[in-house]
């Protein structure tokens, strides 16, 4: 009987679906804060328009990302054993709620569409994003299996 050669193969477990759309939404919300700050400093209405567009894009993609995260949760793509999934998901929903109210504020006319409430809500959304990002970064690791 001959000895069969064993081959090992590295397999990364199922990649979560929500990560890419969540990154796009997060970029939109961070961009909203940056354009709000620029509008506050320059009073050029173009920047307030950019903020409103970024908020809309972030909300649409963010809702899709949260729906994908729920699918990931129930299909086993998110590890429930190794990471706190619910605080991460609820943090994403909190950012969407803050940003929804921020979009309502940005629908006003001229200076009051951004300063001071819109700028404050944009900063609050980014702070929650940072906290959720730190929680997700600390707890998300790719699950790796060795298959022989």
C-alpha positions in Angstrom: 0.0 0.0 0.0 1.5 3.3 -1.0 1.3 6.4 1.1 -1.0 9.0 -0.5 0.2 12.5 -0.6 -1.9 14.8 1.5 -2.7 18.2 0.2 -3.9 21.0 2.4 -6.0 23.8 1.1 -6.7 27.1 2.8 -10.4 28.0 2.7 -11.8 31.3 3.9 -15.3 31.0 5.3 -18.3 32.7 3.6 -17.6 36.5 3.2 -20.4 38.7 4.6 -22.5 40.5 1.9 -22.9 43.7 3.8 -19.3 44.9 4.1 -19.0 46.6 0.7 -22.3 48.5 0.7 -21.7 49.5 4.3 -18.3 50.9 3.3 -19.9 53.0 0.5 -22.5 54.3 2.9 -19.9 55.2 5.5 -17.9 57.1 2.9 -21.0 59.1 2.0 -21.7 60.0 5.6 -18.1 61.0 6.3 -18.2 63.0 3.0 -21.4 64.7 4.3 -19.5 65.8 7.4 -16.6 67.2 5.3 -19.0 69.1 2.9 -20.9 70.4 5.9 -17.7 71.8 7.4 -16.8 73.3 4.0 -20.2 74.9 3.7 -20.0 76.3 7.3 -16.6 77.9 6.5 -17.4 79.2 3.0 -21.3 79.7 2.8 -21.1 78.4 -0.8 -24.5 76.7 -1.5 -22.9 74.1 -3.7 -21.5 72.4 -0.6 -24.9 72.2 1.0 -26.2 70.6 -2.2 -23.3 68.1 -2.1 -24.2 67.3 1.5 -27.8 66.6 0.6 -26.8 64.3 -2.3 -24.2 62.4 -0.2 -26.9 61.9 2.6 -29.4 60.5 0.1 -26.8 58.2 -1.5 -25.6 57.1 2.0 -29.2 56.4 3.1 -30.1 54.3 0.1 -26.9 52.2 0.2 -27.0 52.1 4.0 -30.5 50.6 4.0 -29.3 48.0 1.5 -26.3 47.2 3.7 -28.4 46.8 6.8 -30.7 44.4 4.9 -27.7 42.5 3.7 -26.4 42.4 7.3 -29.6 40.9 8.5 -29.4 38.2 5.7 -25.8 37.6 6.7 -26.9 37.1 10.3 -29.5 34.6 9.6 -27.5 32.7 6.9 -24.5 32.2 9.2 -22.2 34.6 7.3 -21.7 36.5 10.5 -20.1 34.6 13.3 -22.3 34.9 16.4 -19.9 33.0 18.6 -16.8 35.2 18.2 -18.2 38.7 17.9 -21.0 40.9 19.2 -23.2 41.0 16.1 -26.2 42.9 17.6 -24.4 46.0 18.8 -22.7 46.2 15.4 -26.1 45.9 13.6 -27.9 48.3 15.9 -25.0 50.8 15.5 -25.5 50.7 11.8 -29.3 51.3 12.2 -28.5 54.2 14.6 -26.3 55.9 12.0 -29.1 55.5 9.5 -31.7 57.0 11.8 -29.4 60.0 12.6 -28.7 60.4 8.9 -32.4 60.3 8.1 -33.1 63.2 10.4 -30.0 64.9 9.1 -31.5 64.6 5.6 -34.7 66.3 6.8 -32.6 69.1 8.3 -30.6 69.4 5.0 -33.9 69.8 3.1 -34.3 73.3 4.6 -33.3 76.4 2.7 -29.8 78.1 2.8 -27.8 78.5 6.0 -30.1 76.7 8.3 -29.9 73.5 6.2 -26.4 72.9 7.6 -25.6 75.2 10.5 -25.8 74.3 13.3 -28.1 71.3 13.4 -27.0 69.6 10.2 -23.4 69.9 11.1 -24.1 68.5 14.6 -26.0 65.5 13.2 -23.3 64.8 10.6 -20.7 64.8 13.4 -22.9 62.6 15.6 -23.3 60.1 12.7 -19.5 60.0 12.1 -18.8 59.5 15.8 -21.2 56.5 15.9 -19.6 55.2 12.7 -16.2 55.4 14.4 -17.5 53.6 17.5 -19.2 50.9 15.4 -16.1 50.6 13.2 -13.9 50.1 16.2 -16.2 47.5 17.6 -16.4 45.7 14.2 -12.6 45.9 13.6 -11.9 44.6 17.1 -14.3 41.7 16.7 -14.2 40.8 13.0 -11.7 38.3 11.9 -11.9 36.1 8.8 -12.6 32.5 9.8 -10.1 30.3 8.1 -10.3 26.5 7.8 -7.7 24.0 6.6 -9.3 21.3 4.5 -7.3 18.2 3.8 
